[in-house]
């Protein structure tokens, strides 16, 4: 007997669903921005599969930087 995904999902209270929905929406906008920038890079540089260094360059072009821990 197979169980559908919906029936396996945990019940989330309404308030949590609203908060989760807003967070998902913000994350979705960020994901879309990244995917669009990566697609533009691939087209511009004729790269079907960019290296991880190139992906890092795209992230940096979007303003990303890693926070360095205080030594």
ABEGO torsion letter per residue (X at the ends): XBBBAAAABBBBBAAAAAAAAAAAAAAAAAAAAAAAAAAAAAAAAGBABBBAAAAAAAAAAAGBBBBBBBX
